[in-house]
């Protein structure tokens, strides 16, 4: 018998459920390397990357699942990964 602890049933439900604890890797954004192309923001499936009032991007780790799509889409390698420490 397989038991599933948490199931997300509808789109956008990660906003209601902080899903950041599922991560194995944490993306780290180097704002000095960032060219503000918005790829990380556009491709993040969880909407965990937001733009601040100065046009800089920040990762909300409460919602980031660590899929690293942002890292793969960054054209200047401004996003790296580290193993999540729990």
Secondary structure, DSSP 8 states (H G I E B T S, - for coil): ----S----STTGGGTS--GGG-SEEEEE-TTT-----HHHHH-TT--EEE-TTS-EEE-TTT-----HHHHH-TT--EEEEE---
